[in-house]
Amino acid sequence: METSWELLDMRARMRLIDTQLVILLARRFEIMRDIRAYKQARQLPLIDRQREKEVLSQALDLGLSMGVPDSIIRSLYRQMFEHVRGVDPGKGLMEIKAESAAGMETFDQAPGNR
C-alpha cells in the first residue's frame, strides 16, 4: 500500500504535536513537584480539592471551546491529580485509594460537566 505525501505530512505534524504534549506534561510535572516541595516546607495540605475543581473546570471550558472531548480532559486531569495523591509518602495505600475514589466525585460533579 502506497502512503501519500499528504498522509506523511499529516503524520509528521502529529508527531511534532505529540512531542510538544510530552514536553508540556514534563514542565507541568516539574511545577507540580515545586508546589509539593513548597507545601511540604510550610506544612500545608498537599491536596486541595477546591483547587482541583477550579483547574478541571477551566480545562473543561477550554476543551469545549476547542472541540476536545470532555472525557479526554477528565481522564487526563484525573490521572495527574491521582499521581500527586499517589506519591504522598505520609499516606498509606488504603488511604490513597479511598481519597482517589472520593476524588472521582470531584470529576463527575465539576462545573462544566457535560
N, C-alpha and C positions, 0 to 999 in steps of 0.2 A: 504494500500500500504506500502510495506516494504522499508525503507530507508537504503541503503547500508552504510557500514563503510566508503567506499571511498567517497561517497557523503557527509557524515557527516564531514569527514576530510576537504574536499574542502570548505564546508560552514564555518567551524571553521577558516580556513586560510583567507577566505574572511572577516569574522567578525574582525579578527585581523587587516587586511589592512584597513577596514572601520574605526576602532578606530584610527589607525595611521593617516589616512587622516584628521579626525576631529582635532586631536591634532596638526597637522601641520597647518591647517587652523587657529586654535586658536592662534598659535605662529605668523603666518603671520599678523593676525589682531592686535595683540599686537604691532608688529613693525609698522604697519600702523598708529596706534594711536600715537606711539612715533614720527613718522615722522610728523604727523599732528601737534602735540604739538610743535615740533622743528620749523616748518614753521610758525605757528601762533606767536610764541615768537619772531621771526625775521621778521614778517610781509612779508613773502614770499607767492607767489601764491600757493594755495593748490592743484591746478590741473596743471599737466604738461603733455600735450598731447603727446609731443615728447617722454617723458619717458614711457608713456603708450604704445606707438607703439613699442619701443625697448623691453619692457618686454614681450609684446604679441608676437613679432617676435621670441624672444628667446624661449618662451614656445612652439610656433608652431613648430619650428625646432626640439626641443627636443621631442615633442609629435610625430612628423612624424617619427623620428628615432626609436621610441619605439612602434609604431603601435597604438597610441592613436588618435582617430578620431579628425580631425580638428574642427568639430562643438562642440565637448566637451570642448576643450581648449578655443575656442572663448566664449562659453557660461559661463564658469567658470570665466574667466578674465573680461568679460563684467559685470557680477554680482558684482565682487569685486570692480571694478572701479566705478560702479554706486553707490555702497554703500558709498564709500568715498565722492562722489559728493552729495549724498542724505543727508549726515549728516553735511553738511556745514551750520552752523547757520546763516551765513551772506547772504544767498541767499533765495529768495522766491521760492515757489513751482513751479511757471511757469518758472522761470529762470533755475531751476534744470532740469525740463522736457525738456526744449529747449536744454540745454547742453547735456543731455542724448541722445536726438535724434541726435544731431550733432555728438556725440561720436560714434554712430553706424557706421558712415562713417569710423571712425578710425579702427574698427574691420573688415570692408569689404575691406578696402584698405591696410591693414597692409602687410608688406613684408611677403612672405611665404603663401599668400592666395592661397589655392589650390582648 
